[in-house]
Amino acid sequence: QVHLVESGGGLVQSGGSLRLSCAVSGTTLRTDTMGWYRQAPGKERELVATMTRRGTRNYADSVKGRFAISRVNAHDTAYLQMNNLKPEDTAVYYCNAKGSVYNPFEYWGQGTQVTVSS
């Protein structure tokens, strides 16, 4: 059974930093795109950042210049470094892993809470 194991959430003051980690286990399938999405109370889930196996990164406008996504392909592990956090970044953050167009699949993590106090 495939699992996406997330860690690194927590409570931080405005202007602080957190680093989220996501590791894929339980499959030998190679992921193509790994990324992070978030959902705040009363809002829809939104994209935060994604990164392809080849290294192409995509960020939401609201986090550009503050967040950085990276990954270790050999371990199917992704990281999200979040700096200069703001109260509006408060949400549950979900890791996502997708296969390629030739081998499509998609998995979600259980979510990790990030709370930024003002």
Phi, psi and omega per residue, in radians:
Q1 nan 2.378 -3.092
V2 -1.426 2.381 3.071
H3 -2.283 2.466 2.944
L4 -1.955 1.970 -3.061
V5 -1.756 2.043 -3.100
E6 -1.826 2.656 3.044
S7 -2.721 2.852 3.004
G8 1.904 -0.079 3.104
G9 -1.262 3.061 3.112
G10 2.785 -2.874 -3.134
L11 -1.874 2.309 -3.125
V12 -2.522 2.672 3.088
Q13 -1.400 2.752 3.095
S14 -0.964 2.337 -3.078
G15 1.611 -0.157 -3.129
G16 -1.438 -3.064 -3.081
S17 -2.306 2.640 3.004
L18 -2.495 2.728 3.079
R19 -2.253 2.115 3.108
L20 -1.694 2.535 3.085
S21 -2.195 2.617 3.117
C22 -2.525 2.159 3.128
A23 -2.127 2.337 3.106
V24 -1.610 2.304 3.098
S25 -2.414 2.778 3.048
G26 1.577 0.195 3.119
T27 -2.615 2.639 3.038
T28 -1.767 -0.002 3.123
L29 -1.215 2.435 3.124
R30 -1.458 2.327 3.063
T31 -1.429 2.538 3.056
D32 -1.681 -0.966 -3.136
T33 -2.036 2.285 2.987
M34 -2.085 2.567 -3.104
G35 -2.866 -3.128 -3.136
W36 -2.219 2.399 3.038
Y37 -2.197 2.823 3.109
R38 -2.464 2.706 3.112
Q39 -2.426 2.062 3.073
A40 -1.595 2.756 -3.138
P41 -0.977 2.266 3.107
G42 1.353 0.092 -3.128
K43 -2.129 2.859 3.103
E44 -1.399 2.758 3.068
R45 -1.169 2.388 -3.109
E46 -2.295 2.690 3.109
L47 -1.233 2.426 3.022
V48 -1.875 -0.982 -3.120
A49 -2.823 2.555 3.046
T50 -2.369 2.779 3.110
M51 -2.589 2.270 3.114
T52 -1.470 2.909 3.110
R53 -1.043 -0.539 -3.118
R54 -1.419 -0.142 3.047
G55 1.866 0.082 3.112
T56 -1.340 2.201 -3.106
R57 -1.901 2.601 3.093
N58 -2.436 2.315 -3.100
Y59 -2.223 2.592 2.940
A60 -1.193 2.538 -3.122
D61 -0.991 -0.593 -3.047
S62 -1.207 -0.284 -3.098
V63 -2.034 -0.057 -3.137
K64 -1.023 2.357 -3.132
G65 1.494 -0.191 -3.136
R66 -2.046 -0.623 -3.116
F67 -1.875 2.625 3.084
A68 -2.442 2.226 3.121
I69 -1.774 2.490 3.072
S70 -2.535 2.926 3.134
R71 -2.714 2.751 3.030
V72 -2.025 1.811 -3.022
N73 -1.048 -0.708 -3.070
A74 -1.063 -0.457 -3.102
H75 -1.925 0.047 -3.073
D76 0.817 0.906 3.139
T77 -2.153 2.407 3.128
A78 -2.185 2.657 -3.129
Y79 -2.290 2.622 3.041
L80 -2.286 1.889 3.065
Q81 -1.543 2.108 -3.079
M82 -2.028 2.010 -3.140
N83 -1.997 2.811 3.112
N84 0.857 0.883 -3.088
L85 -1.147 2.548 -3.129
K86 -2.116 2.738 3.111
P87 -0.948 -0.569 3.141
E88 -1.259 -0.108 3.030
D89 -1.449 -0.118 3.134
T90 -1.078 2.177 -3.093
A91 -3.107 3.004 2.912
V92 -1.563 2.214 -3.113
Y93 -1.781 2.261 -3.092
Y94 -2.017 2.332 3.024
C95 -1.483 2.523 -3.132
N96 -2.346 2.425 3.109
A97 -2.310 2.259 -3.128
K98 -2.167 2.599 3.023
G99 -1.502 -3.046 -3.119
S100 -1.522 3.080 3.108
V101 -1.168 -0.384 3.138
Y102 -1.508 -0.363 -3.122
N103 -2.493 1.261 -3.005
P104 -1.337 2.354 2.975
F105 -2.802 2.902 3.110
E106 -2.671 2.316 3.114
Y107 -2.310 2.629 3.115
W108 -2.137 2.561 2.992
G109 -1.406 3.072 -3.079
Q110 -1.426 -0.242 3.122
G111 1.697 2.539 3.080
T112 -2.343 2.360 -3.052
Q113 -1.428 2.305 2.995
V114 -2.087 2.136 3.137
T115 -2.169 2.182 3.137
V116 -1.993 2.070 -3.132
S117 -1.630 2.578 -3.114
S118 -1.548 nan nan
